[in-house]
């Protein structure tokens, strides 16, 4: 503890009184700059509550110190080194509240957090990117889902970049269609035996074959469900075949593979497969882009999980600005000294 009487000086000309500036502390602060630096460094390894308890000060003081540190550290993220990025949105609470996050795939750092979702949320990012050295021409590749908003935004602002549609979102979309098909088939079958065989098979259809649990007889249950319904079996095996698209030897082989898959889906006579084949045809270029730049939104999905964990551990954030700054600093936070 430091107890220091601070002198005040009065100006005889104007009559104003000013406090003498102290070299080791900021005005109107009850702590020194060294204390502030120490507390900010601890916040990278400990929670705010742990830092406050360790330093025997109030929680609000540590939160304000951490917020100022994050503002100073991440107010102007460096964009001139960006080459490969991933873009995705994340839901942050009730009422359809979203954030759009841009991740540097090389460093793992969040370089932009936009309010809302869609192309409009990315406009501030693209505006700032155009003002940096090298501008938009420096971006080599972008990974997103197959959202039309992202497709148009990348085509407009990053025309030279390779746009890669993430494999996770492609398979996820197919799994959603496959679940809908199983539900429709379950409603349409007439016999009780068929309904019993199809009941509870949703997750079996979505699981990778190597992950089926032999102790629970999951492989046999799946085989029985596929045996009684040919459209469901066709859709399931087409799903497993589609996963091989990302394992081809080169881009030419991948082109032949995706064209063959689309042809078989259109000839199957199954409405769900024909609809999904049209989707792949519209996004064919972005799917093949993976062989020019093998990137995905996987690292960003991991960051989104960290954001959700951060929000859950804090039981929500009343200060949304502080929450945004915390997202920028996620790649630096390693809570190794908590408790």
Secondary structure, 3 states (H helix, E strand, C coil): CCCCCCCEEECCCCCCEEECCCCCCCCCCCCCHHHHHHHHHHHCCCCHHHHHHHHCCCHHHHHHHHHHHHHHHHCCCCCCCCCEEEEEEEEEECCCEEEEEEEECCCCCEEEEEECCCCHHHHHHHHHHHCCCCHHHHCCEEEECCCHHHHHHHHHHCCCCEEEECHHHHHHHHHHHHHHHHHHHHHHCCCHHHHHHHCCCHHHHHCCHHHCCHHHCHHHHHHHHHHCCHHHHHHHHHHHHHHHHHHCCCHHHHHHHHHHHHHHHHHCCCHHHHHHHHHHHHCHHHHHHHHCCCCCCHHHHHHHHHHHHHHHHCCCCCCHHHHHHHHHCHHHCCCCCCC
